[in-house]
Amino acid sequence: MRTLLKLLSDGAFHSGEDLGVAVGVSRSAVWKRLQQLEAETGLEIHKVRGRGYRLASPLYLLNQQWLRDNQSDAGWSIHVHDTIDSTNAEAMRLAGQGVSLPLLVLAEQQTAGRGRRGRKWASPYAENLYYSLALRIDGGMRQLEGLSLLVGLAVVKMLREMGVDGAGLKWPNDILVGRRKLAGVLLELTGDPADVCHVVIGIGINVNMRASEEVDQLWTSMMLETGASLDRNQIAARLSADLKEYLAAHRSQGFVAFQEEWERNHLWQNQNVTLLAGSTAIEGIVVGIDAIGALRLKVGEQVHAFSGGELSLRLRE
């Protein structure tokens, strides 16, 4: 199957005869394999008499060797999968098995991708970036203060470097263009939070997605914003370089060194919002964040700080 995908990934027409020779099957068997490929990946394959077969649009498949050769001096082990339940789940499994850290898990497709608060993360085949980095954290929870917000800064930097000029942050873990979601961050922990633990930094970025019936909110993609299909290998490599730089600075300086930078990139700074905490709704004005990344909200005449994984922010019209 992978051989067929590589041949078709350029988006051009390929004859059934040529595809059959490449994979060692008859012309009649090629269409059956392509139908199976459509069913397994959700990709749309066009069949035109006299011209052959082609994908509805070109694909940039992940290249594990290229990624290893182009990760600068990060030295992370890289694990690329075709289809997996969740890159975060796989990164946590590998960390639990004692695989050397840091390690990076990428996949063409997730069958059980997830976002914050248990939400499903749409994961169409070979269109978006599903990226999970596992790290060892020594010294307890203080090393994690503001980490998810810091990761958002790295994502925004990469997006702007790749031509998405309007990318910005929404507290706590979303990356938007205007009001449309482009990317998200999900951190998960294993081990002893008071001593040595493992953190998995999960990042999902809509790269070449054009349409989706699975997403239940306003969304966009890098392709929709830039008008061009993008190589996910280059995006992953650039993200790794930016993330490595931010993580090193965070270890030495803490999140407080990035507090002002984060606020400058917060699209909802000084906006009227509603903060949802379970069944409770708190209305106020976003003042900023504090030194550990908690949201500072002006409620009436007082400023309060809020943090926690079950909080959600909404704009008030």
Rosetta blueprint (number, residue, H / E / L):
1 M L
2 R H
3 T H
4 L H
5 L H
6 K H
7 L H
8 L H
9 S L
10 D L
11 G L
12 A L
13 F L
14 H E
15 S L
16 G H
17 E H
18 D H
19 L H
20 G H
21 V H
22 A H
23 V H
24 G L
25 V L
26 S L
27 R H
28 S H
29 A H
30 V H
31 W H
32 K H
33 R H
34 L H
35 Q H
36 Q H
37 L H
38 E H
39 A H
40 E H
41 T H
42 G L
43 L L
44 E L
45 I E
46 H E
47 K E
48 V E
49 R L
50 G L
51 R L
52 G E
53 Y E
54 R E
55 L E
56 A L
57 S L
58 P L
59 L L
60 Y L
61 L L
62 L L
63 N L
64 Q H
65 Q H
66 W H
67 L H
68 R H
69 D H
70 N L
71 Q L
72 S L
73 D L
74 A L
75 G L
76 W L
77 S E
78 I E
79 H E
80 V E
81 H E
82 D E
83 T E
84 I E
85 D L
86 S L
87 T H
88 N H
89 A H
90 E H
91 A H
92 M H
93 R H
94 L H
95 A H
96 G H
97 Q L
98 G L
99 V L
100 S L
101 L L
102 P L
103 L E
104 L E
105 V E
106 L E
107 A E
108 E E
109 Q E
110 Q E
111 T L
112 A L
113 G L
114 R E
115 G L
116 R H
117 R H
118 G H
119 R L
120 K E
121 W L
122 A L
123 S L
124 P L
125 Y L
126 A L
127 E L
128 N L
129 L E
130 Y E
131 Y E
132 S E
133 L E
134 A E
135 L E
136 R E
137 I E
138 D E
139 G L
140 G L
141 M H
142 R H
143 Q H
144 L H
145 E L
146 G L
147 L H
148 S H
149 L H
150 L H
151 V H
152 G H
153 L H
154 A H
155 V H
156 V H
157 K H
158 M H
159 L H
160 R H
161 E H
162 M L
163 G L
164 V L
165 D L
166 G L
167 A E
168 G E
169 L E
170 K E
171 W L
172 P L
173 N L
174 D E
175 I E
176 L E
177 V E
178 G L
179 R L
180 R E
181 K E
182 L E
183 A E
184 G E
185 V E
186 L E
187 L E
188 E E
189 L E
190 T E
191 G E
192 D L
193 P L
194 A L
195 D L
196 V E
197 C E
198 H E
199 V E
200 V E
201 I E
202 G E
203 I E
204 G E
205 I E
206 N L
207 V L
208 N L
209 M L
210 R L
211 A L
212 S L
213 E L
214 E L
215 V L
216 D L
217 Q L
218 L L
219 W E
220 T L
221 S L
222 M H
223 M H
224 L H
225 E H
226 T H
227 G L
228 A L
229 S L
230 L L
231 D L
232 R H
233 N H
234 Q H
235 I H
236 A H
237 A H
238 R H
239 L H
240 S H
241 A H
242 D H
243 L H
244 K H
245 E H
246 Y H
247 L H
248 A H
249 A H
250 H H
251 R H
252 S H
253 Q H
254 G L
255 F H
256 V H
257 A H
258 F H
259 Q H
260 E H
261 E H
262 W H
263 E H
264 R H
265 N L
266 H E
267 L L
268 W L
269 Q L
270 N L
271 Q L
272 N E
273 V E
274 T E
275 L E
276 L E
277 A E
278 G L
279 S L
280 T E
281 A E
282 I E
283 E E
284 G E
285 I E
286 V E
287 V E
288 G E
289 I E
290 D L
291 A L
292 I L
293 G L
294 A L
295 L E
296 R E
297 L E
298 K E
299 V E
300 G L
301 E L
302 Q E
303 V E
304 H E
305 A E
306 F E
307 S L
308 G L
309 G L
310 E L
311 L E
312 S E
313 L E
314 R E
315 L E
316 R L
317 E L
